[in-house]
Each structure stands twice: as structure tokens, then as C-alpha cells.
């Protein structure tokens, strides 16, 4: 386990390295003072692109997303299976990679073998045929088969509050414990003065069998105000925290560290990407908010915090793409050749470009109503045009773009 004191020393070391262009330890860095060039990138030049339509001839496999919030749609992608959440019914739907329905189930409720009405995360271990559903803001993970058979209920140690859930390997899950950040936000909302003592943000690797804690990782929290003013009330977000699976393990970050770390499960966490200058030295604040590492590319998001903004969506963002082989960094503009005038954004939290990541790449969801209009306006071509021509926006599911980076 990495102690908090060790992490403080490590973070300070990383910050000093990040200011040096050619860091001796080979760390990547993002210089927020630098005007990286904008570059238009055809997705087909950096990835294999396929289109996926999830067959909805059976109404039971027609799904809907949550209104105003982009939930629903693909929740997990494995080698052979697409897992979808239907927000209208809270059902879990399973499709093959060619879009053929396979199975579905619905166990929503408050019983001991049911999941909460608004579950937070769904992950699927295809080899074991086990579906893991973490009840929102709780320490309970329900486990089912893909046909809905309840296998077991995993109760994590008291106090762990699961928000993010990653299928780490064949025997363990990796979770972000949101308890401390939630407590700090609630205290701030009540008008209480937050303590300025050092605190940590915990992540756990737990057993898939019984929830036993196999490992714990702690990142420093931040005392910087990363919140917003909403209807006259000052709301604190606490640290911006993310964890994303990558081929080597999990990349994780909290905004107070100015650093993205790699956790492999076999050795202490190691810094892989540094931000310079530090968040605390910038006005307005800028911090690392997301990083997707796939094959030879790293896709990085930086958020700019302007305290007067009314909602998180108003915060400006910067997007970068770094080529790990050439070390070239650009501000990408991703273009789908089959969809004229359509720009896509690799950011699972961007409501204007709905998508998400999977083990081998990324996926985008294209709204069928917009696609049909683009078809009528002659903005589609190739296989996408052929597919959309066969669909009806009133009775069919949306279309997905599956991206496997080269």
C-alpha cells in the first residue's frame, strides 16, 4: 500500500520532473501553457471503425436513455457481448457483437437479491458469465448471470461507498470509494468549514467472490475549490477523481496530484502523465479530468474552473491526443468520414458526443433521429448510409460506432 506521506513526496517529485521537457525518467507531460496545434484526424486513420445496430425487432430489446442525463445505452463491451441498460425499465440487455439479442433480465427493487432503482455501474465478466451491479452510493454489489439468476451479494467492509466499478481481472474488481468526497460535499453544502488537514481518496481492489479487500491505493485529496455556484448556493465538488482501465491495469488520478498514475496490482502505483504548471498555481484553475490510454495513443481532458459558472457543463475544457511512439501532442478534431460535418469527442462525460470506453478502444452513440435527418440531407456515405437507410427512427435503436485503435 502506498502511504499518504509517500504519495506527497512522489507528487512533489513528479511536479519537478514535469517542468523539464525531456524528463530523465521518461514521464509524459502536458504543458498547459503551450498552444498545441489543432489537428483534424480521420478516425479511420488511427482505428478500425465498425457500425453496430442493436436489433430491436423484439420490443423487449428496444432501450431508452435517461431524459436529460446520458445514461442507458451501452454499459459494457466485452469480446463477444454488448451489455445495455434500458433506462425506462432498468432492465439489463445482452446482445452479440453483430447486434443479435441474446438475453435480458430485470431484478430491480429493494430486496436482498435485487438492485437499487438507479444502479450506478454494470460490469460483465464474460468468461464467468457474471454481471456485477453496484447499487448507487452503497457498499453492496449484486452478482447475476446474464439470464438474471442471482449468484451472490457482495457486501464490502463497512464505510466503503462504491461509485466506480472496474472488472480488474478474473478474480478481482477495482472500486473507487466516494465516501470521503461525499461527506466533504455535504458538509460544505451545510455551510460548515471544511478541515484543512491532509486527507486521502481511497481505491480498493476487492475479491469477486466475497468482497475481501486485496489491496488499497490512496491518492491525496485537494483543498482547492473545484465547485460551482448553483442558484446562489456554493456547491463543492471536492477532488475530481477518475479511474479508467487500460491494458496494463488502471489509470487513476485526483485533481490535487497534477499527475495520472498507473496501478498494475503487482507493484506500487507509478506516475505516467504529469501536468505543468500545477493546478494550485493557475488562475483560473486547470486540472486533469480524464485520460484514456489505448494502444499507442493517450486521450487527455483538462477542465478549466471558472467559479462564476452556473453549472458543470459551463466549464471550458481542453482535449489533447498524445502519440506515445512519436511523443507528438495535438488538440484533436475527430472526423468520421461517413458522416459529413460530424465531429466526435473522446470524452465519456460530454453530453454532445455520447460515448464510452471498452478494453480495446472506444464507442460512440449516434442518435437515430439525427442520422435520419443527415441521410435525407445527403450527409451520409458508405456503410453508415447503407445501415441508416434500413432503419426507422420511431421503432429502432440508435447506431453505435465501435472504434478499435491501431
Secondary structure, DSSP 8 states (H G I E B T S, - for coil): ---HHHHHHHHHHHHHHHTSTT-TT--EEEETTS---EEEEEHHHHEEEEEEE---SSGGG-----TTS--SEEEEE-SSEEEEEETTTTEEEEEETTS-EEEEE--BSSSTTSB-TT--EEEEETTTTEEEEE-TTBSEEEEE-TT--EEEEEE--TT--EEEEEE-SSSEEEEEE-HHHHHHHHHHHTT-----S--EEEEEEEETTT--EEEEEEEE---S---EEETTEEE---S-EEEEEETTEEEEEEGGGSEEEEE-SSS--EEEEEEES-GGG-SSEEEEEEEEEETTEEEEEEEEE-TT-SSGGGS-EEEEEEETTT--EEEEEEE-TTBTT-EE---TT-TTS-EEEETTEEEEEE-HHHHHHHHHTT-B-HHHHHHHTT--TTTS--EEEEEEE-
